[in-house]
Amino acid sequence: MKSSLLSAVLALAPGAIAWKQVSSCDDIKYTSVPGFFLQDDPNTNPSTFDYASQNFGLLNRTYPTDAKFDPRHKKTQWQRFANYVDSLNEECRRDKKTTYKVLFMGRHGEGWHNAAETYYGTPAWNCYWGELDGNGTATWSDAQLTANGIAQASKANAYYKSRFEQEKMPYFESYYSSPLKRCIQTANTTFATLNLPHSHAFRPTIKELFRESISIHTCDRRSTKTQIHAFAPHFLFEEGFSEDDLLWRGSEDEGETSAHQVARSKIVIDDVFSHDDNTWISITSHSGEIGSILTVLNHQSFGLNTGQIIPVLVKAELVEPTVEPTTTYASFTTEPTCKSPPLTSIAGQGCVCATVTTTTFTTAKATLKAEL
């Protein structure tokens, strides 16, 4: 069943509309327009793809607008692509029901929770260690970046600098970030020291619903608004951002379902497209959340390693809302845990806890002895 949580999430979306044609009777249909980036191609391997060796994945191709815009073939690939996107939006101004945006979605650099999962292994992490704040040596509650994570964000900084200066890639007009510290730190390291024009300054806005899948792990519990402001005083908060984390339910051993994450990802993308008229947008988020956004945008699945970035050309159309299906889904569900590090976990079955397994083996041994 849908819980009241989704209603609370819906209430986070502001009421004012910048896209003047949007009304309460409209829905927004998204299409990821293929044929512009390598990440659109099913043959591209996400596990080995690196944006910094592939011009962010931008394909070397021509556009219908090249003949008029670049008759002497002096423009860069990014300049010609940007001009083509501008031409699409110029055509949309006539029907006023369609718009295009270029979303650059970057996954945060490696955090202490990522390092801990690698160290302990995924079964032990999911079933035990992830529910703790840390291990006495490292802290992963609302995890910050490791040295490797900072290096990954610094790599992004250098690569953006090269694209802006050498390839004339358009500067971003809007910046958004998850409220979790690893994303704030990644966005700041990536963009804050770039020599950006004043008209495109780095003025990031924190949006609640760009956060990671809300699991029972403490790395997915955000800090208070006061703590976040102290951590990144120049970051802005969206209207209605609460002091406390109202969404994390790890203390109740309840985590968010995939269906709920897709639903709230649609809410935050609708919010951006309805209230932000800019075309070039940066979003710093998480692997699970970016995957959920790609689902909303009808893009193929494309997993990102830490520090990786995916650009998507998005077509948004105002359509009449469809009748909601009568079926419901669970918004949050109980996630299995162990009171000590588990033996392992089994896909589809969950944690294999050491205490339960020991009891089972002891009982079986006693039964076998009695039978003999």
C-alpha positions as CSV (number, residue, x, y, z in Angstrom):
1,M,0.0,0.0,0.0
2,K,1.1,3.6,-0.5
3,S,2.0,5.2,2.7
4,S,1.4,8.7,3.8
5,L,5.1,9.3,3.2
6,L,4.5,9.8,-0.5
7,S,2.0,12.5,0.4
8,A,4.6,14.2,2.5
9,V,7.1,14.0,-0.3
10,L,4.5,15.5,-2.7
11,A,4.1,18.4,-0.3
12,L,7.8,19.2,-0.8
13,A,7.2,20.4,-4.3
14,P,6.8,24.2,-4.6
15,G,3.6,25.6,-6.0
16,A,4.7,28.3,-8.4
17,I,5.2,27.4,-12.1
18,A,7.9,28.9,-14.3
19,W,7.0,26.8,-17.4
20,K,3.9,28.9,-18.0
21,Q,2.0,26.3,-20.0
22,V,2.1,23.8,-17.1
23,S,-1.2,23.5,-15.2
24,S,-2.5,21.2,-12.5
25,C,-4.3,19.2,-15.2
26,D,-1.0,18.4,-17.1
27,D,1.4,15.6,-16.7
28,I,5.0,15.7,-18.1
29,K,6.2,13.0,-20.4
30,Y,9.9,12.5,-20.7
31,T,11.9,11.0,-23.5
32,S,15.6,10.5,-23.5
33,V,16.6,11.5,-27.0
34,P,19.1,8.9,-28.3
35,G,21.8,9.3,-30.8
36,F,23.9,12.0,-29.2
37,F,25.9,10.3,-26.5
38,L,27.7,7.0,-26.2
39,Q,25.7,6.3,-23.0
40,D,22.6,6.1,-25.2
41,D,24.1,3.1,-27.0
42,P,23.2,-0.4,-25.6
43,N,26.7,-1.5,-26.8
44,T,28.5,0.9,-24.4
45,N,29.7,-0.9,-21.3
46,P,28.9,1.2,-18.2
47,S,31.4,-0.7,-16.0
48,T,34.4,0.3,-18.1
49,F,33.2,3.6,-19.6
50,D,35.0,6.8,-18.5
51,Y,33.6,10.2,-19.4
52,A,37.1,11.8,-19.3
53,S,38.4,9.7,-22.2
54,Q,35.3,10.1,-24.4
55,N,34.4,13.9,-24.3
56,F,31.6,13.1,-21.8
57,G,30.4,10.6,-24.4
58,L,29.3,13.2,-27.0
59,L,29.2,11.6,-30.4
60,N,31.2,13.0,-33.3
61,R,28.4,13.7,-35.7
62,T,26.7,16.4,-37.8
63,Y,23.4,18.2,-37.0
64,P,20.8,19.7,-39.4
65,T,21.7,23.2,-38.2
66,D,25.4,22.9,-39.0
67,A,25.2,24.3,-42.6
68,K,23.9,27.6,-41.4
69,F,25.7,27.8,-38.0
70,D,29.1,26.5,-39.1
71,P,29.6,26.8,-42.8
72,R,33.4,27.0,-42.5
73,H,33.6,24.0,-40.1
74,K,35.3,26.1,-37.4
75,K,33.0,25.3,-34.5
76,T,33.6,22.5,-31.9
77,Q,31.4,19.5,-31.5
78,W,30.0,21.0,-28.3
79,Q,29.2,24.4,-29.9
80,R,27.4,22.7,-32.8
81,F,25.5,20.4,-30.4
82,A,24.5,23.4,-28.2
83,N,23.3,25.3,-31.2
84,Y,21.2,22.3,-32.3
85,V,19.6,22.1,-28.8
86,D,18.8,25.8,-29.0
87,S,17.1,25.3,-32.4
88,L,15.0,22.5,-30.9
89,N,13.8,24.9,-28.1
90,E,13.2,27.7,-30.6
91,E,10.8,25.4,-32.5
92,C,9.2,24.5,-29.2
93,R,8.3,28.1,-28.4
94,R,5.7,27.9,-31.1
95,D,3.7,25.0,-29.7
96,K,4.6,25.8,-26.0
97,K,4.0,22.2,-25.0
98,T,7.5,20.9,-25.4
99,T,11.0,21.8,-24.1
100,Y,14.5,20.3,-24.2
101,K,17.1,20.2,-21.5
102,V,20.6,18.8,-21.2
103,L,21.0,17.1,-17.8
104,F,24.5,16.3,-16.6
105,M,24.1,13.8,-13.7
106,G,27.3,13.1,-11.7
107,R,27.6,10.4,-9.1
108,H,29.5,11.5,-6.0
109,G,33.1,10.4,-5.5
110,E,34.0,7.4,-3.3
111,G,32.7,7.9,0.2
112,W,33.7,6.1,3.4
113,H,30.6,3.9,3.1
114,N,31.8,2.7,-0.3
115,A,35.2,1.9,1.1
116,A,33.6,0.1,4.1
117,E,31.4,-2.0,1.8
118,T,34.4,-3.0,-0.2
119,Y,36.3,-3.9,2.9
120,Y,33.6,-5.9,4.7
121,G,31.9,-7.3,1.6
122,T,28.3,-6.6,0.4
123,P,26.6,-9.2,2.6
124,A,28.2,-8.1,5.8
125,W,27.7,-4.4,4.9
126,N,24.0,-4.8,4.0
127,C,23.1,-7.0,7.0
128,Y,25.2,-5.5,9.8
129,W,27.9,-2.8,9.2
130,G,25.8,-0.5,7.1
131,E,23.4,0.0,10.0
132,L,26.1,1.4,12.3
133,D,27.5,4.9,12.2
134,G,31.1,3.6,11.8
135,N,33.6,1.2,13.1
136,G,35.7,3.4,15.4
137,T,38.2,4.2,12.7
138,A,36.0,5.5,9.9
139,T,32.6,7.2,10.1
140,W,30.0,6.6,7.3
141,S,26.9,8.1,8.8
142,D,26.0,10.7,6.1
143,A,29.4,9.7,4.7
144,Q,32.0,12.2,3.4
145,L,34.5,11.5,0.7
146,T,37.7,9.4,1.1
147,A,41.0,10.7,-0.4
148,N,40.2,8.7,-3.5
149,G,36.7,10.3,-3.7
150,I,38.2,13.8,-3.5
151,A,40.6,12.8,-6.3
152,Q,37.7,11.7,-8.4
153,A,35.9,15.0,-7.9
154,S,39.2,16.9,-8.7
155,K,39.4,14.9,-11.9
156,A,36.0,16.1,-12.8
157,N,37.0,19.6,-12.0
158,A,40.0,19.4,-14.4
159,Y,38.0,17.8,-17.1
160,Y,35.2,20.4,-17.0
161,K,37.8,23.1,-17.1
162,S,39.3,21.6,-20.3
163,R,35.8,21.2,-21.9
164,F,34.8,24.8,-21.1
165,E,38.1,26.3,-22.2
166,Q,39.2,24.1,-25.1
167,E,35.9,22.7,-26.5
168,K,33.6,25.7,-25.7
169,M,31.2,23.4,-24.0
170,P,28.3,25.5,-22.6
171,Y,28.5,26.5,-19.0
172,F,25.8,25.2,-16.7
173,E,23.0,27.5,-15.9
174,S,21.7,25.7,-12.9
175,Y,23.3,23.4,-10.3
176,Y,21.5,20.9,-8.0
177,S,22.7,18.6,-5.3
178,S,21.5,15.8,-3.1
179,P,21.4,16.9,0.6
180,L,23.9,14.2,1.6
181,K,27.4,15.4,2.4
182,R,29.3,13.2,-0.2
183,C,27.4,14.9,-3.0
184,I,27.7,18.4,-1.6
185,Q,31.5,17.8,-1.2
186,T,31.7,16.4,-4.7
187,A,29.8,19.3,-6.3
188,N,31.9,21.8,-4.4
189,T,35.2,20.2,-5.4
190,T,34.1,19.9,-9.0
191,F,32.8,23.4,-9.6
192,A,33.7,25.9,-6.9
193,T,37.2,26.7,-8.1
194,L,36.4,26.9,-11.8
195,N,36.8,30.2,-13.5
196,L,33.1,30.6,-14.4
197,P,31.5,33.7,-15.9
198,H,29.5,35.7,-13.4
199,S,26.3,34.9,-15.4
200,H,26.9,31.2,-14.8
201,A,28.3,31.2,-11.3
202,F,28.2,28.1,-9.2
203,R,25.1,28.7,-7.0
204,P,24.0,25.2,-6.1
205,T,20.6,24.4,-4.7
206,I,20.1,21.4,-2.4
207,K,17.0,19.4,-3.2
208,E,15.7,16.7,-0.8
209,L,14.5,14.3,-3.4
210,F,17.8,14.0,-5.3
211,R,19.1,11.9,-2.3
212,E,20.0,8.2,-2.6
213,S,17.7,5.3,-2.1
214,I,16.5,5.7,1.4
215,S,17.8,2.4,2.9
216,I,18.2,1.5,6.5
217,H,21.9,2.3,6.2
218,T,23.1,5.3,8.1
219,C,25.0,6.6,5.0
220,D,21.5,7.4,3.6
221,R,20.4,9.4,6.6
222,R,21.0,13.1,6.0
223,S,22.2,15.6,8.5
224,T,20.1,18.4,9.9
225,K,19.6,21.5,7.8
226,T,21.7,23.4,10.4
227,Q,24.5,20.9,10.1
228,I,24.4,21.0,6.3
229,H,24.5,24.8,6.2
230,A,27.5,24.8,8.5
231,F,29.2,22.2,6.2
232,A,28.4,24.2,3.0
233,P,27.3,27.7,3.9
234,H,27.2,28.9,0.2
235,F,24.8,26.1,-0.9
236,L,21.1,27.2,-1.1
237,F,18.2,25.1,0.1
238,E,15.0,24.6,-1.9
239,E,11.9,26.1,-0.4
240,G,10.4,23.9,2.3
241,F,13.6,22.0,3.2
242,S,13.0,20.6,6.7
243,E,15.4,20.9,9.6
244,D,15.3,17.2,10.3
245,D,15.4,14.2,8.0
246,L,11.7,13.3,7.7
247,L,12.2,10.5,5.2
248,W,14.8,8.1,6.7
249,R,13.2,5.2,8.6
250,G,16.3,3.1,9.4
251,S,15.6,3.1,13.1
252,E,12.4,1.1,12.2
253,D,14.4,-1.2,9.9
254,E,12.4,0.0,7.0
255,G,13.9,1.0,3.6
256,E,12.4,2.6,0.5
257,T,11.2,0.4,-2.4
258,S,12.3,0.9,-5.9
259,A,8.7,1.8,-7.0
260,H,8.6,4.6,-4.4
261,Q,12.0,5.9,-5.4
262,V,10.9,6.1,-9.1
263,A,7.7,7.9,-7.9
264,R,9.6,10.6,-5.9
265,S,12.3,10.9,-8.6
266,K,9.5,11.8,-11.0
267,I,8.3,14.4,-8.5
268,V,11.7,16.1,-8.3
269,I,12.3,16.0,-12.1
270,D,8.8,17.5,-12.6
271,D,9.8,20.2,-10.2
272,V,13.0,21.1,-12.0
273,F,11.3,21.1,-15.5
274,S,8.3,23.1,-14.2
275,H,10.3,25.7,-12.3
276,D,13.6,26.1,-14.0
277,D,13.6,27.5,-17.5
278,N,17.3,26.9,-18.0
279,T,18.6,24.3,-20.5
280,W,22.0,23.2,-19.2
281,I,21.7,21.7,-15.8
282,S,24.1,19.9,-13.5
283,I,22.8,17.4,-10.9
284,T,25.1,15.8,-8.3
285,S,23.5,12.7,-6.9
286,H,24.0,8.9,-6.3
287,S,24.1,5.7,-8.3
288,G,20.7,4.5,-7.2
289,E,19.0,7.8,-7.6
290,I,20.5,8.5,-11.0
291,G,19.4,5.1,-12.1
292,S,15.9,6.0,-10.9
293,I,16.0,9.3,-12.8
294,L,17.1,7.5,-15.9
295,T,14.0,5.3,-15.5
296,V,11.8,8.4,-15.3
297,L,13.5,9.8,-18.4
298,N,12.9,6.5,-20.3
299,H,16.7,6.2,-20.8
300,Q,18.3,2.8,-20.9
301,S,19.9,1.5,-17.6
302,F,23.4,2.8,-17.2
303,G,25.1,2.3,-13.9
304,L,27.8,4.8,-12.8
305,N,30.9,4.0,-10.9
306,T,31.9,6.6,-8.2
307,G,32.8,9.9,-9.7
308,Q,31.3,9.1,-13.1
309,I,29.0,11.4,-15.1
310,I,26.3,10.9,-17.6
311,P,24.7,13.6,-19.9
312,V,21.3,13.1,-21.3
313,L,19.3,15.2,-23.9
314,V,15.8,15.2,-22.5
315,K,12.6,16.0,-24.3
316,A,9.7,17.0,-22.0
317,E,6.1,17.2,-23.3
318,L,3.0,18.3,-21.6
319,V,0.3,15.6,-21.9
320,E,-3.1,14.9,-20.4
321,P,-2.6,12.8,-17.3
322,T,-3.3,9.1,-17.6
323,V,-5.7,7.4,-15.3
324,E,-3.6,6.1,-12.4
325,P,-3.6,2.3,-12.1
326,T,-5.7,0.7,-9.4
327,T,-2.7,-1.4,-8.2
328,T,-0.7,-0.1,-5.3
329,Y,2.8,-0.7,-4.1
330,A,4.7,-0.7,-0.9
331,S,6.5,2.5,-0.3
332,F,8.8,1.3,2.5
333,T,9.4,-2.3,3.5
334,T,11.3,-4.1,6.3
335,E,14.9,-4.8,5.4
336,P,16.7,-7.8,7.1
337,T,19.5,-7.3,9.5
338,C,21.8,-9.3,11.8
339,K,22.9,-8.5,15.3
340,S,26.4,-9.5,14.5
341,P,28.4,-9.8,11.2
342,P,26.5,-12.4,9.1
343,L,27.8,-15.6,7.5
344,T,26.6,-14.4,4.1
345,S,23.5,-13.3,2.3
346,I,21.5,-15.1,-0.4
347,A,19.9,-13.3,-3.3
348,G,16.1,-13.2,-2.9
349,Q,16.3,-14.6,0.7
350,G,18.3,-12.0,2.6
351,C,20.8,-12.3,5.4
352,V,22.2,-15.5,6.7
353,C,22.9,-14.5,10.3
354,A,25.5,-16.4,12.3
355,T,23.3,-16.8,15.4
356,V,20.4,-18.3,13.4
357,T,22.7,-20.5,11.4
358,T,24.5,-21.8,14.6
359,T,21.1,-22.7,16.2
360,T,20.0,-24.5,13.1
361,F,23.2,-26.5,12.9
362,T,23.0,-27.4,16.6
363,T,19.4,-28.5,16.3
364,A,20.2,-30.6,13.2
365,K,23.2,-32.2,15.0
366,A,21.1,-33.1,18.0
367,T,18.3,-34.5,15.8
368,L,20.9,-36.6,13.9
369,K,22.4,-37.9,17.2
370,A,19.0,-38.9,18.5
371,E,18.2,-40.8,15.3
372,L,21.4,-42.7,15.7
